[in-house]
Amino acid sequence: MHRFSRRQFVAAGVALTAGSAGCLSSGGDSTTPTEELGTIADSTTPTGDGTLPTPVAGDPEADVTVAAYEDYACPHCATYSLEVFPKLASDYLESGQVRYEFHDYPIPVDQTVSYQAANAARAVQANAGSQAFFEYTEALFANQRSLGPDTYASLADEFSVDGGTVREAATNERYSQTITEDRQSGDDRGVDSTPTVFVDGTSVQPDYESLQTAIEDALGQ
């Protein structure tokens, strides 16, 4: 695995009570620091300009699968991504105990941001691989209050991905087919709010304690 430098971002997500309802509409923000991510994914760069594979962290062959459906404009997702996900990464992904899947589910909370941010992240995935995708995703949630073409480009530059390429992918929604298909997979699983997180196919409250319990139970089977 290639190790990207660890970063710390300032979050613009809402700090919400664990187990609260997910995003059904937009609203709210605050500022809180996120923990750092270690090496959690292989940095294999996908090839081709068609649909992209699901971004996967941890061990792709692990017996336990955690699948998260998120909207980049959802403040509840920012809370999950910046407060819960780093703990999962540290406890279960770096060690390879869990296969972790990120799925796009633009509700959309914001008609423009929900889709453009998802396309920007997919552009990073296409150009720099899954590890960069997960770190860039954290950066997007950390800068949720200022998401837009300039932010997509400037953050991409920090990951050694051409900002102009990412800006174009975002504004032209280059990876719309990938994102639409991902959202449909959520619909097929009954997702109707974000974040929705599944542990081995069972929906679990997106707070760390609930997810930890579900994961430990699954690992013990």
N, C-alpha and C positions, 0 to 999 in steps of 0.2 A: 504494500500500500504506500502511496506517495503521501507525505505529510505536508499539508498546507500550514502556514504559520497560524497560530491561534490568535483570535481576535476578540476584543470586547467591544460591544456596541452599546449605545444608549437607546433604550426601548421607548417606543411611543405607543405601546399597547395598554389596554386597560387591565388593572389588577382586579380580578374577579374572585368571588368566593368559589372554592372548589365545588364542582358538581353543579354549578349554575347552568342555566339554559344557554345553548349555543346561539350563534348569530343567525337571526332571521331578518335583521335590518341593521343599518349602520348606526354608529353613535359612540361618543366618548373617547378619551385618551388620557394618558398620564405618562410619567417618566420613571423608569426603573432599570437598573443594570441587568444584563444577562450573564450567565456563566459562560465559560469558554468551551468550545467543542474540541475534542481531540480527533484523531484519525478514526473515522467511523465507516468509511466506504472506500472501495477500490476506485481509483480515478481513471478508469477506462473511458475513453472518449467514444461516444456512439458515432456511427458513420451514416452518411446519407442525409437527405433532406426531407425524408418522409416522417412518419410518426416516430416518436421516441419511446423507449421502454420506460417502465415505471422506475423512478429513482429508488434505489435500494441501499440501505446502510446495514451494518452488522454483517453477519454471515448469510449469504444468499441461500445456503443449504441448511440453515438452522431449523430445528424441529418446531419452534414457536415463531409465529408470524404476528407482528403488530402492524396494522394498516391504519393510517390517519388520513382523513379527508379534511382539507382546509381551504379557506378563502383568504387571500392576502390582504383584503380590506377589512376583514373581520377582527375587531378588537379582542374577542374571546380567543381567536386563534393566535393572536400576538401573545397573549398571556400564556397560553399552552406552549407555544413554540419557544418562548424566552424563559419560562420558569419551570416547565415540566420536562420538555424534550431534552434539555442538557443533562438532567439527572438520569433519564433513560439512556442517553448516549454513554454517560460515564459508567453506569452500572451494568448495562446489558449489551451495548453495541460494540464498544471497543473490545470487549472480551469475546465477542462473537456468539453470545448465547441466544440472540434473537435476530430474526430477519425483520427489518423495519422498512415499510413501504410508505412513501409520500404520494398522496393522490390529490390532484386538483379538483376542488369542488366550488367553483364560482357560483354563489347563490343567485345573482351577484349582490353583495352588499353595496358595492359601487359599480355601476355599469361599465365605467372606463377602467378604473384601477384594478378591479377584480380580475379582469381578463388581461390587461396589459402587463401587470406584474407577473402573472403566471407565465406569459409568453417570454418575458425577460428572463425569468428563472430557467425556463426550458432552453433558452439560447445559451445560457451559461453551461447548462448540462451538456448540450450538443458540442460546445467548444472546449470544455475543460473537464467534463466527467462528473460523476456522482458526488465525490467529496466536495468539489467546488459548488455544486448545486445546493447541497445542504448548508454550507456555510453562507452562500449568497442568500438563501432563503431566510436564514437568521438575520442577515443584514437588512433584508426587505422589511421584516417584521419590526426590527429595531428602529427603522426609519419610517414607520407606517404613516406618520403625520405629513410626510413630505414626498410621498410616492408620486412619481411622474417621470416623463422621459429623461429629464436631466439627472434625476436620482438613479434611475436604472443604469444610465451610462457611466456616471461617476463611480458607483459601487462596482460595476463590472471592471473598470480600470484597476481597482484595488486587487482584483483576482487575476490580473494579467490577461483579461479577456477584452477584446476591442470594444470600447464603449459605444462606438457608432453602430457596430453590428448588433449589439443588444438593444440599443434604442430603436433601430429599424425593426427588429423582430417584435418588440413590444408594441410599437405604434401601428404596425401592419398586421399584428396578430398572426405571425408566421406559423406558429405551432397550434393554431386553433383546432385542427383536427385531433391532435393528441389530447388537448385539454377537453374538448367536447366528448371524446370517447371516455376519458377518465371520469368526467362528471356523470356520464351515463352509467358507468360501472357503480358509482355511488347510488344513483337512483335505483339500480337493480338490487342493491343491498338494503334499500330502505332509508338511506341517508336523507334527512330533511333539514339539517342544521349543521353548523360548524362551530368548533371542531367535533367530528365524530370519529371515535377511535375503536377499532376492533382488535381483540386478542383472540387469535385462532377462530375468527369468524363471529365472535360474540361481542356485541357493543358494550363498552365499559366507560364509566364516567371518566372524563379526561383530566382527572387530578392524579398526582403521583401516587398517593397511597392506594387508590383503587386499581391503578394500572400495575403497580408493583405486586399487589395481592394476586391479581389475575395472571400475571406473568409467572410468579413463583408457583402458583397452582399448576399452570400448564407445564412448567419445567419439571415439576415433581411427578407428573403422570407417567 
